[in-house]
Amino acid sequence: MNCKYCQVGRQYKDQQGYDMNIETAKKTVDFIFQSPNDNITIEFQGGEPTLNLPVLKYIVEYAQEKNIEEGKTLEISLVTNMTTMTDELMNYLIDNNVDVCTSLDGPANVHNHNRVYEEDNHKQVRQWIMKFNEAYVKHGMDTRMSALVTLTNLSLKFYKEIIDEYIDLGIEVIHLRNLTKLGFAKKSWDKISYTADDYLAFWKKSVEHIEELKKKEVYINERMVLMMEEKISEDREVNYMDLRNPCGAVMGQLAYNYDGNIFSCDEARMIKKDIFKVGNVNDNNYVDIISCDNCKKVLDASILSQYNACESCVYKPFCGVCPVLNYEETGNLITDISNSDRCKILKYQFDWVVRKYFLNR
């Protein structure tokens, strides 16, 4: 695919040297199980992970086999664009309890504009979402397909249509994320981006539309609203990596590249800067990683108490900063975030959630 907002350093599917091999896959799984956490999620991302199907299947089966002795709570998930999905692969994923997530940017005119492909990818995505959900029902499973939406400036014109597309497919949570200036997205930024004010105007119309739908017993939630409401209400811990203090890098997630390199998070993998590389599965163990200098630098840069804008902010207990985005935008891990788009957007969203769900109680 040739998505206009792609955050990763993608390669052509027949390009050699960019696929994980079995040896690295085994070492990666062995490394993952060194974590002291009793709960582990292995998530496949790309590029397109299903283009390397033998290694994907090896990791699924080896991790499950290894966990018989380890006894951890193991979840495995796959993010796929559905371009190579088949009935055989669908059944394999269901039989092995692999959760599946895809990308859906809205109706065909929006999705296919953003996610450029030689075929009608919107049609492919809709087809497979429906097939997966039908198969889940036949298997007596509560699982349902999930999807991610990414918003370009074209998307902002179609907030109702995007939400309606998700409702039509029975997807109950939609995350209306703003663009991230990483990877290939930087090259087309002037053509696809928008201001924070434009995004927030879109987001406000969207969440208010969702609230009206709920009154009509049409069930759908905006994910950021859901997470912020739950974090503030303290009904349960919402372990969202971007809203942690310190952030979820290293201590909550690690990204394993095809060559065994380990990065502090997936966003760090996307920009491939040495400052965010924390080791390699061929050379290091878990203790090496969590005690290395780069790990300490990233975690230190995400502690909110050193940011003046955060110290005086009422939302400090519920928020977080991203050192990767700081570095990508300014060249420094720690920067003045008070005027950043990210800070402006999060404050506005927290304000909306507080007014909606807490002030009128």
C-alpha positions as CSV (number, residue, x, y, z in Angstrom):
1,M,0.0,0.0,0.0
2,N,1.0,3.6,-0.4
3,C,-0.9,5.3,2.5
4,K,-0.4,9.1,2.5
5,Y,0.0,9.3,6.2
6,C,2.3,6.2,6.7
7,Q,4.3,6.6,9.9
8,V,6.7,3.7,9.2
9,G,9.8,3.2,7.1
10,R,8.0,0.8,4.7
11,Q,9.7,-1.2,1.9
12,Y,8.4,-2.8,-1.3
13,K,7.0,-6.3,-0.6
14,D,9.7,-8.0,-2.8
15,Q,12.5,-6.0,-1.3
16,Q,15.1,-8.3,0.3
17,G,16.5,-7.9,3.8
18,Y,13.5,-6.5,5.6
19,D,11.8,-9.6,7.0
20,M,12.4,-11.2,10.3
21,N,13.8,-14.8,10.1
22,I,13.0,-17.8,12.3
23,E,16.1,-17.5,14.4
24,T,15.5,-13.9,15.3
25,A,11.8,-14.7,15.9
26,K,12.7,-17.4,18.4
27,K,15.1,-15.1,20.2
28,T,12.5,-12.4,20.3
29,V,9.9,-14.6,21.9
30,D,12.5,-15.9,24.4
31,F,13.3,-12.3,25.2
32,I,9.7,-11.3,25.6
33,F,9.1,-14.1,28.2
34,Q,12.0,-12.7,30.3
35,S,9.6,-10.0,31.4
36,P,8.5,-10.4,35.0
37,N,5.0,-9.3,34.1
38,D,2.4,-12.1,34.4
39,N,0.5,-10.5,31.5
40,I,2.0,-10.3,28.0
41,T,0.6,-9.2,24.7
42,I,2.5,-9.9,21.5
43,E,1.3,-7.6,18.7
44,F,2.3,-7.9,15.0
45,Q,2.7,-4.7,13.1
46,G,4.3,-3.8,9.8
47,G,4.4,-2.9,7.0
48,E,2.1,-5.8,6.5
49,P,2.8,-8.7,8.9
50,T,1.0,-11.3,6.9
51,L,3.6,-10.9,4.0
52,N,5.9,-12.9,6.3
53,L,3.4,-15.6,7.2
54,P,5.8,-18.4,8.1
55,V,7.4,-16.3,10.8
56,L,4.1,-14.9,12.0
57,K,2.8,-18.5,12.5
58,Y,6.1,-19.6,14.1
59,I,5.9,-16.9,16.7
60,V,2.2,-17.6,17.5
61,E,2.8,-21.3,18.0
62,Y,6.2,-21.0,19.7
63,A,4.8,-18.4,22.1
64,Q,1.8,-20.6,23.0
65,E,4.0,-23.6,23.4
66,K,6.5,-21.7,25.6
67,N,3.6,-20.3,27.7
68,I,2.5,-23.8,28.7
69,E,5.5,-23.8,31.1
70,E,5.6,-20.1,31.8
71,G,1.9,-19.9,32.8
72,K,1.4,-16.2,31.9
73,T,-1.7,-14.6,30.6
74,L,-0.8,-14.4,26.9
75,E,-2.6,-12.4,24.3
76,I,-1.6,-12.2,20.7
77,S,-2.9,-9.6,18.2
78,L,-2.4,-8.8,14.6
79,V,-2.8,-5.4,12.8
80,T,-3.4,-6.1,9.1
81,N,-4.6,-4.1,6.1
82,M,-6.4,-7.2,4.8
83,T,-4.8,-7.1,1.4
84,T,-3.5,-10.7,1.7
85,M,-6.2,-12.2,3.9
86,T,-7.6,-15.6,3.0
87,D,-10.2,-17.9,4.5
88,E,-7.4,-20.3,5.5
89,L,-5.6,-17.5,7.3
90,M,-8.7,-16.2,8.9
91,N,-9.5,-19.7,10.3
92,Y,-5.9,-20.1,11.5
93,L,-6.1,-16.8,13.4
94,I,-9.4,-17.6,15.0
95,D,-8.3,-21.1,15.9
96,N,-5.2,-19.7,17.6
97,N,-7.1,-16.9,19.5
98,V,-5.2,-14.1,17.6
99,D,-7.2,-10.9,17.9
100,V,-7.3,-9.0,14.6
101,C,-7.4,-5.3,14.0
102,T,-7.5,-3.5,10.7
103,S,-7.5,0.1,9.3
104,L,-10.7,1.7,8.3
105,D,-10.7,5.4,7.5
106,G,-14.4,5.7,6.8
107,P,-16.5,5.4,3.6
108,A,-14.8,4.4,0.3
109,N,-14.1,7.9,-1.0
110,V,-12.2,8.7,2.2
111,H,-10.5,5.4,2.9
112,N,-9.3,4.8,-0.7
113,H,-8.1,8.3,-1.0
114,N,-6.0,8.0,2.2
115,R,-4.9,4.4,1.8
116,V,-3.8,4.1,-1.8
117,Y,-3.8,0.6,-3.2
118,E,-4.0,-1.0,-6.6
119,E,-7.3,-2.5,-5.7
120,D,-10.4,-1.3,-3.7
121,N,-9.0,-1.7,-0.2
122,H,-12.2,-0.3,1.3
123,K,-14.1,-3.2,-0.2
124,Q,-11.5,-5.7,1.1
125,V,-11.6,-4.3,4.6
126,R,-15.4,-4.3,4.8
127,Q,-15.6,-7.8,3.4
128,W,-13.2,-9.2,5.9
129,I,-14.6,-7.4,8.9
130,M,-18.0,-9.0,8.2
131,K,-16.5,-12.4,7.5
132,F,-14.5,-12.4,10.7
133,N,-17.5,-11.3,12.8
134,E,-19.7,-14.0,11.2
135,A,-17.0,-16.6,12.0
136,Y,-16.7,-15.4,15.6
137,V,-20.5,-15.8,16.1
138,K,-20.4,-19.3,14.6
139,H,-17.6,-20.2,17.0
140,G,-19.6,-18.9,19.9
141,M,-17.0,-16.2,20.6
142,D,-17.6,-12.8,22.1
143,T,-14.7,-11.4,20.1
144,R,-15.4,-8.8,17.4
145,M,-13.2,-7.1,14.9
146,S,-11.7,-3.7,15.8
147,A,-10.4,-1.1,13.5
148,L,-8.2,2.1,13.5
149,V,-9.0,5.3,11.8
150,T,-6.4,7.9,10.7
151,L,-7.5,11.4,9.8
152,T,-6.2,13.5,7.0
153,N,-7.5,16.9,6.1
154,L,-10.0,15.3,3.7
155,S,-11.4,13.2,6.6
156,L,-12.4,16.3,8.6
157,K,-15.2,16.9,6.1
158,F,-16.9,13.6,6.8
159,Y,-17.2,13.1,10.5
160,K,-20.8,11.7,10.3
161,E,-19.9,9.4,7.4
162,I,-16.9,8.0,9.2
163,I,-18.8,7.3,12.4
164,D,-21.7,5.8,10.4
165,E,-19.3,3.4,8.6
166,Y,-18.1,2.0,12.0
167,I,-21.7,1.7,13.2
168,D,-22.7,-0.1,10.0
169,L,-20.0,-2.7,10.6
170,G,-20.8,-3.2,14.3
171,I,-17.6,-1.7,15.6
172,E,-18.4,-0.2,19.0
173,V,-15.3,1.9,19.6
174,I,-13.8,4.5,17.3
175,H,-10.5,6.3,18.0
176,L,-10.5,9.6,16.2
177,R,-6.7,10.1,16.3
178,N,-5.0,13.2,15.0
179,L,-2.1,12.7,12.5
180,T,1.4,12.0,13.7
181,K,4.3,13.6,11.9
182,L,6.5,10.5,11.6
183,G,8.0,8.3,8.9
184,F,6.6,8.9,5.3
185,A,3.9,11.2,6.7
186,K,6.6,13.9,7.0
187,K,7.1,13.9,3.2
188,S,3.4,14.6,2.5
189,W,2.6,16.6,5.6
190,D,1.8,19.9,3.8
191,K,-0.8,18.0,1.7
192,I,-2.5,15.9,4.4
193,S,-2.2,17.8,7.7
194,Y,-4.4,20.3,9.5
195,T,-4.2,22.7,12.4
196,A,-5.0,21.7,16.0
197,D,-8.0,24.0,15.9
198,D,-9.3,22.3,12.8
199,Y,-8.9,18.9,14.3
200,L,-10.6,19.9,17.6
201,A,-13.5,21.3,15.7
202,F,-13.9,18.0,13.9
203,W,-13.4,16.0,17.2
204,K,-16.1,18.1,19.0
205,K,-18.6,17.6,16.3
206,S,-17.9,13.9,16.2
207,V,-18.2,13.2,19.9
208,E,-21.4,15.3,20.2
209,H,-22.8,13.4,17.2
210,I,-21.9,10.2,19.1
211,E,-23.7,11.4,22.2
212,E,-26.8,12.1,20.1
213,L,-26.6,8.6,18.7
214,K,-26.5,7.1,22.2
215,K,-29.7,8.8,23.0
216,K,-31.2,6.8,20.1
217,E,-29.7,3.7,21.6
218,V,-27.1,3.4,18.9
219,Y,-24.0,2.1,20.7
220,I,-20.6,3.5,19.9
221,N,-17.9,5.3,21.9
222,E,-15.0,7.5,21.0
223,R,-11.9,5.8,22.5
224,M,-10.2,8.9,23.9
225,V,-13.4,10.0,25.6
226,L,-13.8,6.4,27.0
227,M,-10.2,6.3,28.4
228,M,-10.2,9.8,29.9
229,E,-13.6,9.3,31.6
230,E,-12.4,6.0,33.1
231,K,-9.0,7.4,34.2
232,I,-10.6,10.3,36.0
233,S,-13.4,8.2,37.6
234,E,-10.8,5.7,38.7
235,D,-13.2,2.8,38.1
236,R,-10.2,0.9,36.8
237,E,-6.6,1.5,35.6
238,V,-6.5,2.5,32.0
239,N,-3.1,1.3,30.8
240,Y,-2.9,3.5,27.7
241,M,0.8,4.0,26.9
242,D,0.5,7.7,25.8
243,L,-1.2,8.8,29.0
244,R,1.2,7.4,31.6
245,N,3.7,9.2,33.9
246,P,6.4,8.2,33.1
247,C,5.2,7.1,29.6
248,G,4.8,3.5,28.6
249,A,8.1,3.2,26.7
250,V,10.2,0.2,27.8
251,M,8.3,-0.4,31.0
252,G,5.0,-1.0,29.3
253,Q,6.0,-1.8,25.7
254,L,9.0,-2.7,23.6
255,A,9.1,-2.8,19.8
256,Y,11.2,-5.6,18.1
257,N,12.4,-4.8,14.6
258,Y,12.9,-7.4,11.9
259,D,16.7,-7.4,12.6
260,G,16.4,-8.0,16.3
261,N,16.9,-4.4,17.3
262,I,14.7,-3.3,20.2
263,F,13.2,0.2,20.5
264,S,11.6,1.9,23.4
265,C,8.2,2.0,21.7
266,D,6.7,1.5,18.2
267,E,6.9,5.3,17.5
268,A,10.6,5.1,18.2
269,R,10.9,2.1,15.8
270,M,9.3,4.3,13.1
271,I,12.0,7.0,13.2
272,K,14.9,4.6,13.9
273,K,17.0,7.0,16.0
274,D,19.8,5.5,18.0
275,I,18.8,7.4,21.1
276,F,15.6,5.2,21.2
277,K,17.4,1.9,20.5
278,V,17.7,0.0,23.8
279,G,19.3,-3.2,22.6
280,N,19.1,-6.3,20.4
281,V,17.7,-9.7,21.1
282,N,20.9,-11.3,19.9
283,D,23.1,-9.4,22.3
284,N,21.0,-8.4,25.4
285,N,18.7,-9.7,28.1
286,Y,15.8,-8.1,29.7
287,V,17.8,-6.6,32.6
288,D,20.3,-5.1,30.1
289,I,17.4,-3.3,28.4
290,I,15.6,-1.8,31.4
291,S,18.9,-0.6,32.9
292,C,20.5,0.8,29.8
293,D,21.3,4.6,29.5
294,N,18.9,5.1,26.6
295,C,16.0,3.5,28.6
296,K,16.8,5.9,31.5
297,K,16.9,8.9,29.2
298,V,13.6,8.2,27.6
299,L,11.8,7.5,30.9
300,D,13.3,10.5,32.6
301,A,12.2,12.7,29.7
302,S,8.6,11.5,30.2
303,I,8.3,12.4,33.9
304,L,5.8,15.2,34.1
305,S,7.2,17.0,37.2
306,Q,10.0,18.5,35.1
307,Y,7.5,20.2,32.7
308,N,6.4,23.6,33.9
309,A,3.2,23.3,31.9
310,C,2.3,20.1,33.6
311,E,3.1,21.2,37.1
312,S,0.3,23.7,37.0
313,C,-2.2,21.6,35.1
314,V,-5.1,20.0,36.8
315,Y,-4.9,17.0,34.4
316,K,-1.4,16.0,35.4
317,P,-2.5,12.9,37.3
318,F,-4.1,11.5,34.2
319,C,-1.8,12.6,31.4
320,G,1.5,11.9,29.8
321,V,4.1,13.3,27.3
322,C,5.8,11.6,24.4
323,P,9.6,12.0,24.2
324,V,9.6,10.5,20.7
325,L,7.4,13.3,19.4
326,N,9.3,15.9,21.4
327,Y,12.5,14.7,19.7
328,E,11.0,14.5,16.3
329,E,9.6,18.0,16.5
330,T,12.5,19.8,18.2
331,G,15.5,17.5,18.3
332,N,15.3,17.3,22.1
333,L,13.7,14.7,24.4
334,I,12.6,17.4,26.8
335,T,11.1,20.6,25.4
336,D,8.6,23.3,26.1
337,I,5.3,21.5,25.5
338,S,3.0,24.4,26.6
339,N,2.4,25.5,23.1
340,S,2.5,22.1,21.4
341,D,-0.5,20.8,19.4
342,R,-0.5,17.6,21.5
343,C,-0.8,19.5,24.8
344,K,-3.5,21.8,23.4
345,I,-5.5,18.8,22.0
346,L,-5.3,16.8,25.2
347,K,-6.3,19.7,27.4
348,Y,-9.3,20.4,25.2
349,Q,-10.4,16.7,25.3
350,F,-10.0,16.5,29.1
351,D,-12.0,19.7,29.4
352,W,-14.8,18.2,27.3
353,V,-14.9,14.9,29.2
354,V,-15.0,16.7,32.6
355,R,-17.8,19.0,31.5
356,K,-19.8,16.2,30.0
357,Y,-19.4,13.5,32.6
358,F,-18.4,15.1,35.9
359,L,-19.6,18.7,36.4
360,N,-23.3,17.8,36.1
361,R,-23.2,14.9,38.5
